[in-house]
Amino acid sequence: MPDGKRRRRGGAAARRRERASRAARNALPPGSELAPDEELVSGSKGKGRTLVIACGALAREILHLKKVLGKETIDLHCLPASWHNTPGYIVDGVQARIRQARAEGYDRILVGYADCGTGGRLDSLLKEEGIERLSGAHCYAFYSGVDAFMDDPERDARSFFLTDYLVRHFDTLVWKGMMLDSHPELVRDCFGNYEKLVYLAQTDDPELTKMAEEAAHRLGLAFERRFTGYGDLERAVSAL
């Protein structure tokens, strides 16, 4: 290939994805960032379709359910899972994406969040917008099934939960995210009041189970695995 002339990687399709990603990013609040491109799924946007605006932690699961349930008219837009550390971004980001979705002409919108630490602000927004969200206060509840999760709250009063997503990203979100790698003395401070780590498994994956058990060991907690499947998330996607 002549000097100074390099083939652009990905070609026209890659450039279209880049433009779409940039346009979507511009629709979000200042300082916000989108989830990685692989978590942004666009199709034939607009009329006749449903948009799910979801937490990035649910991307893999929603895409799987969309495929196995044959929901070809569902599009998915995931916002960053890291916003759980700044819940105010969740409300502002969801509001911005709702406005964009309505401008795009979507027939229906579902918000793939629980309350997720927004203190009722997300519910207030969605009531004004006339849009439904997933039930429950957090993803642990709708994976377990909200009714089942609330049936015996004392059972898990001193439990620390992981989902498939959190197991995969334990090092980034928990071990390094809470600075336990550089300050191991914080393990006791942060987790001393917990008794066990409960892995709510969406998939029957021995490797993830092993990783979850190792995480429990690192935190000094007993380990329990509960296979939940997709719980209320599957029912919500199925109903669309």
C-alpha positions as CSV (number, residue, x, y, z in Angstrom):
1,M,0.0,0.0,0.0
2,P,1.5,3.4,-0.9
3,D,2.9,5.6,1.8
4,G,0.4,8.0,3.3
5,K,-2.6,6.0,2.1
6,R,-4.1,3.8,4.7
7,R,-7.3,1.9,4.2
8,R,-9.9,3.1,6.7
9,R,-10.9,0.2,9.0
10,G,-14.5,-0.8,8.9
11,G,-15.5,1.2,5.8
12,A,-18.9,2.9,5.4
13,A,-20.7,0.8,8.0
14,A,-18.2,1.7,10.7
15,R,-18.5,5.3,9.9
16,R,-22.3,5.1,10.0
17,R,-22.1,3.5,13.5
18,E,-19.7,6.2,14.6
19,R,-22.0,8.9,13.5
20,A,-25.0,7.3,15.1
21,S,-23.1,6.8,18.4
22,R,-22.0,10.5,18.3
23,A,-25.6,11.7,17.6
24,A,-26.9,9.6,20.5
25,R,-24.2,10.9,22.8
26,N,-25.2,14.5,22.0
27,A,-28.7,13.8,23.2
28,L,-27.5,13.1,26.7
29,P,-26.8,15.5,29.6
30,P,-23.5,17.4,29.6
31,G,-20.8,15.2,31.2
32,S,-22.6,12.0,30.4
33,E,-21.2,9.2,28.3
34,L,-22.9,6.4,26.5
35,A,-22.2,2.7,27.1
36,P,-19.8,1.0,24.7
37,D,-21.0,0.8,21.1
38,E,-21.6,-2.9,21.4
39,E,-24.4,-2.1,23.9
40,L,-26.1,0.3,21.5
41,V,-28.4,-1.6,19.2
42,S,-30.2,0.3,16.4
43,G,-32.5,-1.0,13.9
44,S,-35.2,0.5,11.7
45,K,-36.0,3.2,14.2
46,G,-39.3,4.8,14.9
47,K,-42.9,4.0,14.0
48,G,-44.0,0.4,14.5
49,R,-41.2,-0.3,16.9
50,T,-40.5,-0.4,20.7
51,L,-37.5,1.2,22.4
52,V,-36.1,-0.2,25.6
53,I,-34.0,2.3,27.4
54,A,-31.9,0.2,29.9
55,C,-29.0,0.1,32.2
56,G,-25.8,-1.1,30.5
57,A,-25.7,-3.9,33.1
58,L,-28.7,-5.5,31.4
59,A,-27.5,-5.3,27.8
60,R,-26.4,-8.9,27.4
61,E,-29.6,-10.2,29.0
62,I,-32.0,-8.1,27.0
63,L,-30.3,-8.9,23.7
64,H,-30.5,-12.6,24.6
65,L,-34.2,-12.4,25.4
66,K,-34.9,-10.3,22.3
67,K,-33.3,-13.1,20.2
68,V,-34.9,-16.1,21.9
69,L,-38.3,-14.5,22.1
70,G,-38.2,-13.4,18.5
71,K,-38.8,-9.7,19.4
72,E,-37.6,-8.2,16.1
73,T,-39.4,-4.9,16.6
74,I,-37.6,-4.1,19.8
75,D,-34.6,-1.7,19.8
76,L,-32.3,-1.4,22.7
77,H,-30.4,1.7,23.9
78,C,-28.3,1.1,27.0
79,L,-27.0,3.9,29.3
80,P,-23.8,3.4,31.3
81,A,-23.9,0.9,34.2
82,S,-21.5,3.2,36.0
83,W,-24.3,5.7,36.5
84,H,-25.3,3.7,39.6
85,N,-22.6,5.7,41.4
86,T,-24.3,8.9,40.3
87,P,-28.0,8.2,40.2
88,G,-28.8,11.7,39.2
89,Y,-27.4,10.9,35.8
90,I,-29.9,8.0,35.4
91,V,-32.9,10.3,35.6
92,D,-31.4,13.0,33.3
93,G,-30.1,10.4,30.8
94,V,-33.4,8.5,30.7
95,Q,-35.3,11.8,30.2
96,A,-33.0,12.9,27.4
97,R,-33.4,9.5,25.6
98,I,-37.2,9.5,26.0
99,R,-37.3,12.9,24.3
100,Q,-35.1,11.6,21.5
101,A,-37.2,8.5,21.1
102,R,-40.4,10.5,20.8
103,A,-38.7,12.6,18.1
104,E,-37.8,9.4,16.3
105,G,-41.4,8.3,16.4
106,Y,-41.3,5.2,18.5
107,D,-44.7,3.7,19.2
108,R,-43.7,2.4,22.7
109,I,-41.0,3.0,25.2
110,L,-40.0,0.8,28.2
111,V,-37.4,1.8,30.8
112,G,-35.2,-1.1,31.8
113,Y,-34.3,0.2,35.2
114,A,-35.6,-0.4,38.7
115,D,-35.5,2.6,41.1
116,C,-31.8,2.1,41.2
117,G,-31.0,4.6,43.9
118,T,-32.8,7.5,42.4
119,G,-35.0,7.9,45.5
120,G,-38.3,8.0,43.5
121,R,-37.1,10.6,41.1
122,L,-37.2,8.1,38.2
123,D,-40.7,7.2,39.1
124,S,-41.8,10.8,39.2
125,L,-40.3,11.4,35.7
126,L,-41.9,8.3,34.2
127,K,-45.3,9.1,35.7
128,E,-45.1,12.5,34.0
129,E,-44.1,10.8,30.7
130,G,-46.6,8.0,31.0
131,I,-43.9,5.3,30.6
132,E,-43.5,2.0,32.5
133,R,-40.3,0.7,34.0
134,L,-39.2,-2.6,35.4
135,S,-40.7,-3.4,38.8
136,G,-38.7,-3.3,42.0
137,A,-36.1,-1.2,43.8
138,H,-33.1,-2.9,42.1
139,C,-32.0,-5.6,39.6
140,Y,-31.6,-8.2,42.3
141,A,-35.4,-8.0,43.0
142,F,-36.6,-8.3,39.4
143,Y,-34.1,-11.1,38.7
144,S,-35.4,-13.0,41.7
145,G,-39.0,-12.0,41.0
146,V,-40.1,-9.0,43.1
147,D,-42.7,-11.0,45.1
148,A,-40.2,-13.7,45.9
149,F,-37.5,-11.2,46.8
150,M,-39.8,-9.4,49.3
151,D,-41.3,-12.6,50.7
152,D,-38.6,-13.1,53.3
153,P,-36.5,-9.9,53.6
154,E,-34.8,-11.0,56.9
155,R,-33.2,-13.9,55.0
156,D,-30.9,-11.6,53.1
157,A,-30.6,-8.7,55.4
158,R,-26.8,-9.3,55.7
159,S,-26.2,-10.6,52.1
160,F,-24.1,-9.0,49.4
161,F,-25.5,-9.7,45.9
162,L,-23.9,-10.3,42.5
163,T,-25.5,-10.9,39.2
164,D,-23.9,-12.4,36.0
165,Y,-22.9,-8.9,35.0
166,L,-21.4,-8.0,38.4
167,V,-19.5,-11.3,38.5
168,R,-18.0,-10.6,35.1
169,H,-17.0,-7.1,36.2
170,F,-16.2,-7.7,39.9
171,D,-12.6,-6.6,39.6
172,T,-13.5,-3.3,37.9
173,L,-16.6,-2.4,39.8
174,V,-16.0,-3.8,43.2
175,W,-12.4,-4.7,43.9
176,K,-10.8,-1.8,42.1
177,G,-13.9,0.5,42.1
178,M,-13.9,0.5,45.9
179,M,-10.1,0.7,46.0
180,L,-9.8,-2.7,47.8
181,D,-6.9,-3.6,45.6
182,S,-4.8,-0.7,46.9
183,H,-6.3,-0.6,50.4
184,P,-7.2,-4.2,51.4
185,E,-7.9,-3.0,55.0
186,L,-11.1,-1.5,53.6
187,V,-12.5,-5.0,53.0
188,R,-13.4,-5.4,56.7
189,D,-14.8,-1.8,56.8
190,C,-17.0,-2.2,53.8
191,F,-18.1,-5.8,54.2
192,G,-17.7,-6.6,57.9
193,N,-21.4,-6.4,58.5
194,Y,-22.2,-8.9,55.7
195,E,-22.4,-12.6,56.3
196,K,-22.6,-14.1,52.8
197,L,-22.3,-13.3,49.1
198,V,-25.3,-14.4,47.2
199,Y,-24.8,-15.0,43.4
200,L,-28.1,-14.6,41.6
201,A,-27.3,-16.5,38.4
202,Q,-29.0,-15.7,35.2
203,T,-27.2,-18.5,33.3
204,D,-25.9,-21.9,34.3
205,D,-22.2,-21.1,33.7
206,P,-19.7,-23.0,35.8
207,E,-17.0,-20.5,35.1
208,L,-19.1,-17.6,36.4
209,T,-20.0,-19.7,39.5
210,K,-16.3,-20.2,40.1
211,M,-15.6,-16.5,39.7
212,A,-18.4,-15.6,42.1
213,E,-17.1,-18.1,44.7
214,E,-13.7,-16.6,44.4
215,A,-15.2,-13.1,44.9
216,A,-16.9,-14.3,48.1
217,H,-13.5,-15.7,49.4
218,R,-11.8,-12.4,48.7
219,L,-14.4,-10.6,50.6
220,G,-14.3,-13.1,53.5
221,L,-17.9,-14.1,53.0
222,A,-19.8,-17.3,52.9
223,F,-21.0,-18.2,49.4
224,E,-24.5,-19.1,48.1
225,R,-25.6,-19.5,44.5
226,R,-29.2,-19.1,43.4
227,F,-30.3,-19.8,39.9
228,T,-32.9,-17.1,39.0
229,G,-32.8,-17.1,35.3
230,Y,-34.1,-13.8,33.9
231,G,-37.0,-13.5,36.3
232,D,-39.3,-10.5,35.8
233,L,-37.0,-9.1,33.1
234,E,-38.0,-12.0,30.8
235,R,-41.7,-11.4,31.6
236,A,-41.4,-7.7,30.8
237,V,-39.6,-8.3,27.5
238,S,-42.0,-11.1,26.6
239,A,-45.0,-8.7,27.2
240,L,-43.7,-6.1,24.7
